[in-house]
Amino acid sequence: MKQIYILILGIMLILPLRAQDAAYRMDRDAPAVIARFSLITPKLVVEFAPVDHFTFTTGLWINPSFWRPNQFGDNEFHPRPTLNPRITMEPRYFINLETRTRNGNRTDYYSGWYVGLPFAMEFPDQKYSMGLLMGFQCAFGENWYWNVGIGPGCSYKEASFRMRPVFDVGFGWILN
């Protein structure tokens, strides 16, 4: 298992080297830093591109949880959710920008297919999660966007690891 994580991390660190290829350039009219607000889960996301094809995303959001542990350590459903602040960081590598440009599709505001490596910290539970994410992000209209991503991952809480999927769903406004 440890070798798989080392392999994934190695791929995520090597892929951005291709991003410096001068054959393709992302849209230079887009702002250097893009801020978004998601309506599906109240989330503020900031994304910037240090090199072409590669972006770094960080976000702050409120994670609603309907499950709470009882005195035996089992999770029970409660109709009133607890709201836990969560901080996320994710490097993303965009894989089809040249094809989207050739086909006349948008690539501004980092629109396209991507592979991401999300890391999240949730408070006050001290829960950590990370995984490998395949997703699609697209801008539409003047100030709107949507984003969907899913992949395998794991979480760590109270000295125990659990394998669980990671996902990212967003729909909202581009603030700049």
C-alpha positions in Angstrom: 0.0 0.0 0.0 2.8 2.4 0.9 4.4 1.7 -2.6 1.1 2.8 -4.3 1.1 6.1 -2.4 4.8 6.7 -3.3 4.0 5.9 -7.0 1.0 8.3 -7.0 3.0 11.1 -5.4 5.8 10.5 -7.9 3.4 10.8 -10.8 1.9 14.0 -9.5 5.3 15.5 -9.1 6.6 14.4 -12.5 3.6 15.3 -14.6 4.0 19.1 -14.1 7.4 18.9 -15.8 5.5 18.4 -19.1 3.5 21.5 -18.4 6.5 23.7 -19.2 6.4 22.5 -22.9 6.2 25.7 -25.0 4.0 24.0 -27.6 0.8 25.0 -25.7 0.0 28.0 -23.5 -3.1 28.4 -21.3 -5.3 31.4 -21.9 -3.3 34.4 -20.8 -6.4 36.6 -20.6 -7.7 34.8 -17.5 -6.7 36.2 -14.1 -3.6 34.7 -12.4 -5.6 33.8 -9.3 -9.2 32.6 -9.6 -11.6 32.7 -6.7 -14.9 30.7 -6.7 -17.8 30.3 -4.3 -19.7 27.0 -4.5 -23.4 26.8 -3.7 -23.7 23.0 -3.3 -21.5 22.9 -0.2 -20.7 26.4 1.1 -17.1 26.5 -0.1 -14.6 29.3 -1.0 -12.0 28.0 -3.4 -8.9 29.8 -4.7 -7.0 28.4 -7.7 -3.8 29.6 -9.4 -1.5 28.1 -12.1 2.2 28.3 -11.3 2.9 26.6 -14.8 0.8 25.6 -17.7 -1.4 22.5 -17.3 -0.8 22.5 -13.6 -2.8 24.4 -10.9 -2.9 24.5 -7.1 -6.3 24.7 -5.4 -7.0 25.6 -1.8 -10.4 25.9 -0.2 -12.3 26.6 3.0 -15.7 25.0 3.5 -18.2 23.9 6.0 -18.8 20.1 6.1 -22.2 19.1 7.4 -22.3 15.8 9.2 -25.5 13.9 10.1 -23.6 11.1 11.9 -22.3 11.4 15.5 -20.7 8.7 17.7 -22.7 7.4 20.6 -21.2 6.2 24.0 -20.3 2.8 22.4 -18.3 4.4 19.6 -20.9 3.6 16.9 -22.1 6.3 14.6 -25.8 7.3 14.9 -27.9 9.4 12.5 -29.0 12.8 13.9 -31.5 15.0 11.9 -29.7 18.2 12.9 -26.2 18.3 11.3 -23.1 19.4 13.0 -21.1 21.9 10.9 -17.3 21.2 10.8 -14.9 23.6 9.1 -12.6 22.0 6.6 -9.5 23.1 4.8 -8.5 21.5 1.5 -5.4 21.7 -0.7 -5.1 20.0 -4.1 -2.6 20.1 -6.9 -4.3 19.5 -10.3 -2.8 18.4 -13.6 -5.1 19.3 -16.6 -4.8 16.6 -19.3 -6.7 17.7 -22.4 -6.3 21.4 -22.9 -4.8 21.2 -26.4 -7.7 19.0 -27.6 -10.3 21.2 -26.0 -8.8 24.2 -27.8 -8.6 22.4 -31.1 -12.3 21.4 -30.8 -13.3 25.0 -29.9 -14.2 24.3 -26.3 -13.4 26.7 -23.4 -10.2 26.4 -21.5 -10.4 29.7 -19.7 -10.7 29.6 -15.9 -9.0 26.2 -16.0 -11.8 24.3 -17.8 -11.1 20.7 -18.7 -10.3 17.2 -17.4 -7.9 17.0 -14.5 -6.1 14.6 -12.2 -5.8 15.8 -8.6 -4.2 14.8 -5.3 -6.6 16.4 -2.7 -5.6 16.7 1.0 -8.1 17.8 3.6 -8.1 18.6 7.3 -11.4 18.8 9.2 -11.8 20.5 12.6 -12.6 20.0 15.5 -12.6 16.2 14.9 -8.9 16.2 13.7 -9.8 14.1 10.7 -7.4 14.0 7.7 -8.1 12.6 4.3 -6.2 12.3 1.0 -6.7 10.5 -2.3 -6.3 10.5 -6.1 -9.1 12.3 -7.9 -10.2 12.3 -11.6 -12.5 15.3 -12.4 -13.9 17.7 -14.9 -14.2 21.5 -14.3 -15.9 23.9 -16.6 -16.8 27.6 -16.7 -20.0 28.6 -18.4 -21.7 31.9 -19.0 -19.9 35.0 -17.6 -19.4 34.1 -14.0 -20.5 30.5 -13.4 -18.7 27.2 -13.0 -19.3 23.5 -12.2 -16.8 20.9 -11.0 -17.2 17.1 -10.5 -14.5 14.7 -9.3 -14.2 11.3 -7.7 -11.5 8.8 -6.9 -10.0 6.4 -4.3 -8.7 7.7 -1.0 -8.2 7.2 2.7 -8.9 9.0 5.9 -7.2 9.1 9.3 -8.9 9.8 12.6 -8.1 8.8 16.1 -5.2 6.5 15.1 -7.2 4.5 12.5 -7.0 4.5 8.7 -10.1 3.9 6.5 -10.3 3.5 2.8 -13.1 5.6 1.4 -13.8 7.5 -1.8 -12.8 11.2 -2.2 -15.1 13.5 -4.2 -15.4 17.1 -5.1 -18.6 18.6 -6.3 -19.0 22.3 -7.0 -21.5 24.6 -8.7 -21.4 28.4 -8.2 -19.9 31.7 -9.1 -16.5 32.8 -10.3 -15.8 35.8 -8.1 -13.2 37.6 -10.3 
